[in-house]
């Protein structure tokens, strides 16, 4: 009987040629549909032009995505696939509408058959790739320049229509030479491009990595790779004027000993092959480029806009603060503040500011006028359409509801074939340290709630955030499956233990930094920030390179050296309450972190030791309202570690929400009965999806 059911569910066998032909037909149909959707996006822009509605309607986007996720689930498509696909489609729609509205706002700028663009280096440089992204017309002509100054002069002298120059990088920071040139130039910033930088080590086809003796690189590329590159090669670094020059030198090499730092795409253009990928110091490596023109361009009020200015305030104490208060009082967010020394004026600074808003907005115009009265110098560098637009997220409620329905359907199918398996089933540490007074963590210091934000996820305030994942990262397959489930059920932050020192030498001790890399890759794949525990002061900086958030476990709550170390890095820190620690001791421990300058601390209640045999510990939910009265720091609850039994996690999590916790941290595992650590408290996928559904109902 089982064989009969199985054979009925198998798809018919088709010749490979027929399968490929049908796929090609479907792909052609998709292209036709994409083109029609773009036409309709343009029609939306025309419609919105008369009503002056903004091109983004994120409520409409969220409703659309949630509907598509739900419909996709009925067709067997997971939510991550659907949202990733439609984020790209929505982004294209916004670009079409933005381009149309910009053309209508600048009627005197006639479309050109051929647009000429200057950038640093030739074809293959990152500036070229960014320019090609911004100016998508295939009739463009690109002019490579050997210096930033020559790029600007080419535009100023009318040799080209536009210039594209890098201004800052997420790894190496601002490019100081460009800031100085912008100040001296009469050009206007009319656009920006953010281009992901994936540095590779490239060389001619016959070159082997072990033979490399010299690597050519632009100074900025070298700066972005200088910590990681020595782990790959001990070759001499030769700094050159552009990535294009580095590529050309590698191409001309006949010794088999020369390489260059460049992108994979540019290597293909030069006929080179890739020896090593992803060699930057940090994984999320993006460069922001500015587009420059001789004339300013108007930005449609319906388009998200950014304005860049440069100011000098002099040396009067508090002068910069007065300027910042102008923008605060006008409710104008600042997205960047960069300082540069002024040549010939020791200890005086020029400040470069990016603010959200259009120079034609009355509020922005007035704020700039008010600022000018406080400054010795003020220059508006330009107003331009911005790429700082976060993708609309599907609500956790919709994701958890969809996942519950999908998993329940799968469970019903499994029950027809096999019977369900029965689900089966730390030492206390003395944390008694002398109490210290706390100030920075108290309500007296800060009356309003602290809200911590990382990659669009908020912890604190009115948000209820779920952190979820396995106790330990065990393998690429396991953590990827956990990240996929987290994404599909509305988890905000992916957790996974990488360093797991146990009291028994026979217990699983964790994969260490190998596990952390797997955790980061899984989080990146499913667009989730990641958190892991750090155990040693010497590991803090290395963990920060890959983790978005750090956890200080209960056993380290009074490891004051470790608390100080995490207080010196710019990453949110979750501090767990020790099993024998009081609320006052928890807040004193938080004070150690805050006192070092890191104000991104949130607290975790994980239970207190009672030596009760029915559960691991007692979950002290009364601590949540008490902590909320005493501190402005966000508070989450960890029911998994508190009770140690999966059947108690759901009611405890719901109780945590009921008493006002800002979130919970819950452990789950694809196969908890075979988990390498803390399996009895980990929820299987179906139970976890049900928990998420009930928490967000």
C-alpha positions in Angstrom: 0.0 0.0 0.0 2.8 2.4 0.9 4.5 1.7 -2.4 1.3 2.5 -4.3 1.0 5.9 -2.5 4.7 6.6 -3.2 4.5 5.8 -6.8 1.4 7.9 -7.3 3.2 11.0 -5.9 6.2 10.7 -8.1 6.3 13.0 -11.1 6.3 11.5 -14.6 9.7 10.9 -16.2 10.3 13.3 -19.1 13.2 13.5 -21.6 15.8 16.1 -20.6 15.4 17.9 -23.9 11.6 18.3 -23.3 12.3 19.6 -19.8 14.8 22.2 -21.0 12.4 23.3 -23.8 9.6 23.9 -21.3 11.9 25.8 -19.0 13.0 28.0 -21.9 9.4 28.7 -22.8 8.6 29.6 -19.2 11.7 31.9 -19.0 10.5 33.7 -22.1 7.1 34.1 -20.6 8.6 35.5 -17.5 10.6 38.0 -19.5 7.4 39.2 -21.2 5.6 39.5 -17.9 8.5 41.4 -16.3 8.5 43.8 -19.2 4.7 44.3 -18.9 5.1 44.8 -15.1 7.7 47.5 -15.8 5.3 49.2 -18.2 2.7 49.2 -15.4 5.3 50.6 -12.9 5.8 53.5 -15.3 2.0 54.0 -15.5 2.0 54.2 -11.7 4.6 57.0 -11.8 2.6 59.0 -14.3 -0.5 58.6 -12.1 1.4 59.6 -9.0 2.9 62.7 -10.7 -0.3 64.6 -10.6 -1.2 63.6 -7.1 2.3 64.2 -5.7 2.2 60.9 -3.9 5.6 59.5 -2.9 6.8 56.6 -5.1 7.1 54.3 -2.1 4.1 53.0 -0.3 5.6 50.6 2.1 2.2 49.6 3.6 1.2 48.5 0.1 4.5 46.7 -0.4 4.1 44.8 2.9 0.5 43.8 2.0 1.7 42.7 -1.4 4.6 40.6 0.0 2.5 39.0 2.7 -0.1 38.0 0.1 2.6 36.6 -2.2 4.3 34.7 0.6 0.9 33.1 1.5 0.1 32.3 -2.1 3.6 31.0 -2.7 3.4 28.7 0.3 0.3 27.0 -1.3 2.5 26.3 -4.3 5.3 24.9 -2.3 7.5 28.0 -2.5 9.3 29.0 0.7 9.0 32.6 1.9 12.7 33.5 1.5 12.6 32.6 -2.2 9.4 34.7 -2.7 10.6 37.7 -0.8 14.0 37.8 -2.4 12.5 37.5 -5.9 9.9 40.3 -5.3 12.3 42.6 -3.5 14.3 42.7 -6.8 11.1 43.3 -8.7 10.0 46.1 -6.4 13.4 47.6 -6.5 13.3 47.7 -10.3 9.8 49.2 -10.1 11.0 52.0 -7.8 14.0 52.7 -10.1 11.6 53.0 -13.2 9.4 55.4 -11.3 12.3 57.4 -9.9 13.9 57.8 -13.3 10.6 59.0 -14.8 9.9 61.5 -12.1 13.4 62.8 -12.2 13.1 63.4 -15.9 9.9 65.4 -15.3 11.6 67.4 -12.6 14.4 68.4 -15.0 12.7 69.2 -18.3 15.7 71.2 -19.6 18.0 68.1 -19.3 17.3 66.4 -22.6 18.1 62.7 -23.1 21.4 62.1 -24.9 22.1 59.5 -27.4 25.5 59.0 -25.9 26.4 59.9 -22.3 30.1 60.4 -21.5 31.3 59.5 -18.0 34.7 59.9 -16.4 35.9 57.7 -13.6 39.1 56.5 -11.9 40.8 53.8 -14.0 39.5 52.1 -17.1 37.1 49.3 -17.7 37.3 46.8 -14.9 37.8 49.3 -12.1 35.2 49.5 -9.4 34.4 53.0 -10.4 33.6 51.8 -13.9 31.3 49.0 -12.5 29.5 51.6 -10.3 29.1 54.0 -13.2 27.7 51.2 -15.4 25.2 50.4 -12.7 24.0 54.0 -12.4 24.0 54.8 -16.1 22.4 51.7 -17.5 22.2 53.0 -21.1 24.3 50.8 -23.3 25.4 53.8 -25.4 27.5 55.3 -22.7 31.1 56.1 -23.3 33.5 55.8 -20.4 36.7 57.8 -19.9 39.3 56.4 -17.5 41.4 58.9 -15.5 44.5 58.2 -13.5 43.6 60.4 -10.5 40.5 61.7 -8.7 41.5 65.3 -9.6 41.5 64.4 -13.3 38.0 63.0 -13.0 36.6 66.2 -11.7 38.5 68.4 -14.1 37.2 66.3 -17.1 33.7 67.2 -16.0 34.5 70.9 -15.1 36.1 71.4 -18.5 33.1 69.9 -20.4 35.1 66.9 -21.8 32.5 64.6 -20.3 29.0 64.9 -19.0 29.4 63.2 -15.6 32.0 62.0 -13.2 31.8 59.1 -10.8 34.1 59.0 -7.7 34.2 56.9 -4.6 33.5 58.8 -1.3 33.5 56.1 1.4 33.8 52.4 2.1 32.2 50.4 4.9 35.6 48.9 5.7 38.2 51.6 5.2 35.9 54.7 5.8 35.9 58.0 4.0 38.3 58.8 1.2 39.9 62.0 2.4 41.3 63.2 -0.9 37.8 63.2 -2.5 36.4 65.3 0.4 39.1 67.9 -0.2 38.5 68.0 -3.9 34.7 68.4 -3.5 35.3 71.4 -1.4 37.4 73.1 -4.1 35.2 72.0 -7.1 32.2 73.8 -8.6 30.5 70.6 -9.5 27.3 69.4 -7.9 26.5 66.0 -6.5 23.5 64.7 -8.5 23.4 61.0 -7.5 24.9 58.2 -5.5 25.7 54.6 -6.2 26.3 51.9 -3.6 28.3 49.0 -5.1 29.2 45.8 -3.2 32.9 45.2 -3.2 34.0 41.6 -3.4 37.8 41.8 -3.6 39.5 38.8 -5.3 43.1 37.9 -5.9 43.4 37.5 -9.7 46.2 36.6 -12.1 47.0 35.3 -15.6 45.8 31.8 -16.4 49.1 30.1 -15.9 49.7 31.6 -12.4 49.5 29.6 -9.2 48.7 31.1 -5.8 51.9 29.6 -4.3 54.1 31.3 -7.0 52.9 34.9 -6.3 55.7 37.3 -5.3 54.0 40.7 -6.1 50.4 41.9 -5.8 49.3 45.2 -7.4 46.5 47.0 -5.7 44.9 50.5 -5.4 45.6 51.9 -2.0 42.0 51.8 -0.9 41.7 48.1 -2.0 44.9 47.3 -0.1 43.5 49.1 3.0 40.3 47.0 2.8 42.3 43.7 2.6 45.5 44.4 4.6 44.5 42.2 7.6 43.2 39.2 5.7 45.6 39.2 2.7 48.7 38.1 4.7 46.8 34.9 5.6 46.5 34.1 1.9 49.9 35.3 0.5 53.2 36.7 1.8 53.8 38.5 -1.5 55.0 42.1 -1.7 52.2 44.7 -2.2 52.7 47.2 -5.0 50.3 50.3 -4.8 49.1 51.6 -8.1 46.8 54.5 -9.2 43.7 52.4 -10.0 42.3 48.8 -10.1 42.3 49.0 -13.9 46.1 49.6 -13.8 46.5 46.6 -11.4 44.6 44.4 -13.8 46.6 45.6 -16.8 49.9 44.8 -15.0 48.7 41.3 -14.0 47.6 40.7 -17.6 51.0 41.8 -19.0 52.9 39.5 -16.6 54.8 36.7 -18.2 56.6 35.4 -15.1 53.6 33.7 -13.4 54.4 35.6 -10.2 52.2 38.7 -10.4 48.6 39.1 -9.2 46.1 42.0 -8.6 43.3 42.8 -6.2 40.1 43.3 -8.3 36.6 42.0 -8.7 35.7 38.7 -10.4 33.8 40.5 -13.1 36.7 42.7 -14.0 39.0 39.7 -14.0 36.8 38.1 -16.6 37.0 41.3 -18.7 40.8 41.1 -18.7 41.0 37.4 -19.3 42.4 36.7 -15.9 41.4 33.9 -13.5 40.6 34.1 -9.8 43.1 32.7 -7.3 41.1 33.6 -4.1 37.7 35.2 -3.5 36.3 37.3 -0.7 39.7 38.5 0.6 38.5 41.7 2.3 39.0 42.2 6.0 35.2 42.4 6.5 32.6 40.5 4.6 30.0 43.2 4.2 32.2 45.5 2.1 30.4 48.2 0.1 31.7 51.4 -1.5 29.5 54.5 -1.9 30.1 56.5 -5.1 29.0 60.0 -5.9 27.8 61.1 -9.4 29.0 64.7 -10.3 27.8 67.1 -12.9 28.4 70.8 -13.9 24.8 71.7 -13.3 22.5 70.9 -10.3 19.5 68.7 -10.9 16.1 69.0 -9.2 14.9 66.1 -7.2 11.2 65.3 -7.4 9.5 65.7 -4.0 8.1 62.2 -4.5 11.6 60.7 -4.5 13.6 59.9 -1.3 16.3 62.6 -1.3 19.6 63.3 0.5 21.5 66.6 0.7 25.2 66.9 1.3 26.8 70.0 2.8 30.2 71.1 4.1 30.6 73.5 7.0 33.3 75.1 9.2 32.2 76.2 12.7 35.4 77.6 14.0 36.9 76.8 17.4 34.1 78.1 19.7 33.2 75.5 22.3 29.9 73.8 21.5 29.7 75.3 18.0 29.2 71.9 16.3 26.6 71.0 18.9 24.6 74.1 18.1 24.6 73.1 14.4 23.4 69.6 15.2 20.6 71.0 17.4 19.3 73.0 14.4 18.7 69.8 12.5 17.4 67.9 15.5 14.8 70.7 16.2 13.8 70.6 12.6 13.3 66.8 12.7 15.8 66.3 9.9 17.9 63.1 10.3 21.6 63.2 9.7 23.0 60.1 8.0 26.7 61.1 8.0 29.1 63.4 9.8 32.7 63.4 8.7 35.5 65.8 9.8 38.6 66.9 7.9 41.4 69.2 9.1 41.5 72.6 7.3 44.8 73.2 5.5 46.7 76.1 7.0 44.4 76.3 10.1 45.8 74.0 12.8 43.1 72.3 14.9 40.2 73.6 12.8 37.9 71.2 11.1 35.7 71.1 8.1 32.6 68.9 8.7 30.9 67.0 5.8 27.2 66.3 6.6 24.7 64.2 4.8 21.1 64.8 5.8 17.8 63.3 4.8 15.7 65.8 2.8 15.5 67.9 -0.3 17.1 71.3 -0.6 13.8 72.5 -2.0 11.9 71.4 1.1 11.1 74.5 3.2 12.2 72.8 6.4 15.6 71.8 4.9 16.1 75.2 3.3 15.3 77.0 6.6 17.6 74.6 8.6 20.5 75.3 6.2 19.9 79.1 6.5 19.9 78.8 10.3 23.1 76.7 10.1 24.8 79.4 8.0 24.4 81.9 10.8 26.4 79.6 13.1 29.2 78.8 10.6 32.2 80.5 9.2 31.7 78.6 6.0 28.9 76.6 4.4 28.7 75.0 1.0 25.8 72.9 -0.4 27.4 70.0 -2.3 24.2 68.8 -3.8 20.7 67.3 -3.4 20.2 63.9 -5.0 18.0 60.8 -5.1 19.3 58.4 -2.5 19.7 54.6 -2.5 19.3 54.5 1.3 16.0 52.6 1.1 15.5 49.5 3.2 13.6 46.6 1.7 10.1 46.2 3.0 9.9 43.2 5.4 7.1 40.7 5.8 5.7 40.9 9.3 6.6 38.1 11.7 2.9 37.4 12.1 2.4 36.7 8.4 5.6 34.6 8.2 4.8 32.5 11.3 1.2 32.0 10.1 2.3 30.8 6.7 5.0 28.5 8.1 2.6 26.9 10.6 0.1 26.1 7.8 2.9 24.7 5.6 4.4 22.5 8.4 1.0 21.3 9.5 0.3 20.2 6.0 3.6 18.4 5.9 3.0 16.7 9.2 -0.4 15.5 8.0 1.3 14.0 5.0 4.0 12.3 7.1 1.4 10.8 9.4 -0.1 8.9 6.4 3.2 7.1 5.8 4.9 6.7 9.2 3.9 7.1 12.9 5.3 10.1 14.7 8.3 9.5 16.8 8.1 10.2 20.5 10.1 13.2 21.5 12.5 12.6 24.3 14.1 14.5 26.8 25.0 23.4 34.0 26.1 23.4 36.5 25.6 26.2 39.1 28.4 28.7 39.4 28.9 31.0 42.3 28.2 34.5 41.0 28.3 36.2 44.4 30.4 39.3 43.8 30.3 42.6 45.7 27.7 44.9 44.5 28.6 48.1 42.7 26.4 51.2 42.2 25.1 51.7 38.7 24.3 55.0 37.0 24.4 54.7 33.2 22.0 51.7 33.3 19.5 53.5 35.5 16.2 55.3 34.8 17.6 58.3 36.6 20.3 58.6 33.9 17.9 58.0 31.0 14.1 58.1 31.4 13.1 56.9 27.9 13.6 53.3 26.8 16.7 52.5 24.9 16.0 51.0 21.5 18.8 49.0 19.9 18.8 48.6 16.1 20.9 46.3 13.9 20.3 45.7 10.2 16.8 47.0 10.5 15.9 44.9 13.5 14.8 46.8 16.7 15.1 45.6 20.3 13.2 47.6 22.9 10.4 50.1 23.0 7.1 48.7 21.6 8.9 45.9 19.6 8.7 42.2 20.5 11.8 40.6 19.1 12.4 36.9 18.7 16.0 35.6 18.7 16.2 32.0 17.6 18.5 29.2 16.6 20.3 26.1 17.8 22.3 25.8 21.0 25.3 25.0 19.0 26.4 25.4 15.4 27.1 21.8 14.3 27.4 21.8 10.5 26.8 23.9 7.4 23.6 21.9 6.7 22.3 22.2 10.3 22.8 26.0 10.7 21.5 26.7 7.1 18.3 24.7 7.9 17.9 26.7 11.1 18.4 30.0 9.3 15.9 29.0 6.7 13.3 28.1 9.3 14.1 31.3 11.2 13.5 33.4 8.1 10.3 31.7 7.2 8.7 32.0 10.7 9.6 35.7 11.4 12.6 35.3 13.7 14.5 38.6 13.8 17.9 37.5 14.9 19.7 34.2 14.3 21.6 32.8 17.3 24.1 29.9 17.4 26.7 28.8 19.9 30.2 28.5 18.5 32.3 28.4 21.7 30.8 25.8 24.1 33.1 25.0 27.0 31.4 22.2 29.0 32.1 20.8 32.4 32.5 17.3 30.9 35.4 16.8 28.5 33.3 14.4 26.5 30.6 17.0 25.7 30.5 18.8 22.4 32.8 21.9 22.8 31.6 23.8 19.7 33.3 24.5 16.3 34.9 27.7 17.4 35.6 30.3 14.6 34.8 27.7 12.0 31.3 27.6 13.4 31.1 31.4 13.6 31.9 31.6 9.9 29.1 29.1 9.2 26.8 31.2 11.4 27.6 34.4 9.5 27.2 32.7 6.1 23.8 31.4 7.1 22.7 34.8 8.4 23.9 36.5 5.3 22.1 33.9 3.1 18.8 34.6 4.7 19.3 38.3 5.6 19.3 37.8 9.3 21.7 39.5 11.8 23.5 36.9 14.0 24.5 36.7 17.6 26.9 34.3 19.4 28.5 34.1 22.8 32.0 35.4 23.3 34.0 33.7 26.1 37.5 35.3 26.1 38.7 38.9 26.0 41.3 37.9 23.4 38.5 36.7 21.1 36.3 39.8 21.2 37.8 41.6 18.2 37.8 38.5 16.1 34.2 37.6 16.9 33.2 41.2 16.1 34.4 40.8 12.6 31.7 38.2 11.9 28.9 38.6 14.5 26.4 41.4 14.4 25.7 41.1 18.2 27.6 39.6 21.1 26.3 37.5 24.0 27.8 37.4 27.5 26.6 34.2 29.1 25.4 33.7 32.6 28.7 32.2 33.6 30.6 35.3 32.5 28.2 37.9 34.0 30.8 39.0 36.4 33.9 38.5 34.3 34.7 42.1 34.5 37.6 42.0 32.1 35.4 40.5 29.4 32.6 43.1 30.2 35.1 45.9 29.7 36.3 44.3 26.4 32.9 44.1 24.9 32.2 47.7 26.1 35.0 48.9 23.8 33.5 47.6 20.6 30.6 49.0 18.5 28.3 46.0 18.6 25.1 45.4 20.6 25.7 43.1 23.6 23.2 40.8 25.3 24.1 40.3 29.0 22.6 37.2 30.6 21.7 37.2 34.3 23.7 34.7 36.4 21.9 31.8 38.0 22.7 33.1 41.5 22.8 36.8 40.7 20.4 39.5 41.9 18.9 42.1 39.8 21.3 44.7 41.3 24.3 42.6 40.3 22.9 42.3 36.8 22.6 46.0 36.4 26.1 46.5 37.9 27.5 44.2 35.3 25.7 46.1 32.6 27.3 49.3 34.0 30.8 47.9 33.3 29.9 47.6 29.6 28.2 51.0 29.4 31.0 52.8 31.2 33.4 51.8 28.4 31.3 53.6 25.8 29.1 50.9 24.3 25.6 52.0 25.0 24.0 49.1 23.0 23.3 46.7 25.9 20.2 44.6 26.5 19.5 42.3 29.3 18.5 38.6 29.3 16.6 36.9 32.1 17.3 33.1 31.9 16.2 31.8 35.2 17.6 31.5 38.7 18.8 28.4 40.5 16.3 26.7 42.8 17.6 23.1 42.7 14.1 22.1 41.7 14.2 18.7 40.0 11.1 19.2 37.8 12.8 21.9 35.8 16.4 23.1 35.3 15.8 26.5 37.0 12.9 28.8 37.9 12.1 31.5 35.4 11.9 34.7 37.4 9.4 36.6 35.3 8.8 39.0 38.2 12.2 40.4 37.3 10.9 41.8 34.0 8.6 44.5 35.4 11.2 45.3 38.2 14.0 45.7 35.6 11.7 47.9 33.4 11.2 50.1 36.4 14.9 50.3 37.3 16.5 50.5 33.8 16.0 51.9 30.3 17.8 48.9 28.8 15.7 46.4 26.8 14.9 43.0 28.5 14.4 39.7 26.8 13.7 36.3 28.3 15.4 32.9 27.5 12.8 30.2 28.5 14.8 27.5 26.7 17.7 27.6 29.2 15.5 28.5 32.1 13.2 25.4 32.1 15.3 22.9 30.0 12.2 21.1 28.7 10.7 21.8 25.3 7.1 21.3 26.4 7.4 24.2 28.9 9.0 26.6 26.5 5.8 27.8 24.7 3.9 28.7 27.9 6.9 30.4 29.4 7.5 32.4 26.2 3.9 33.5 26.1 4.1 34.5 29.8 7.3 36.5 29.1 5.4 38.5 26.5 2.5 39.0 28.9 4.6 40.5 31.6 6.1 43.0 29.2 9.5 41.5 28.0 10.8 43.1 24.8 11.4 39.7 23.3 12.4 36.1 23.8 15.4 33.9 22.8 14.3 30.3 21.9 16.3 27.3 20.9 15.2 25.1 18.0 16.9 22.4 16.0 16.0 20.4 12.8 16.5 17.2 14.7 16.6 17.9 18.4 16.7 14.3 19.5 20.1 14.1 17.8 21.4 17.5 18.7 25.0 17.7 20.0 24.1 19.9 22.9 20.9 20.8 24.9 18.6 18.7 22.7 15.8 18.2 25.3 15.1 22.0 25.4 15.3 22.6 21.7 12.0 22.8 19.7 11.5 20.8 16.5 10.5 22.8 13.4 6.7 22.3 13.8 6.6 23.2 17.5 8.8 26.2 16.9 6.6 27.5 14.0 3.6 27.0 16.3 5.3 29.0 19.0 6.1 31.9 16.6 2.5 31.9 15.4 1.1 32.1 18.9 3.6 34.8 19.9 2.6 37.0 17.0 -1.1 36.3 17.1 
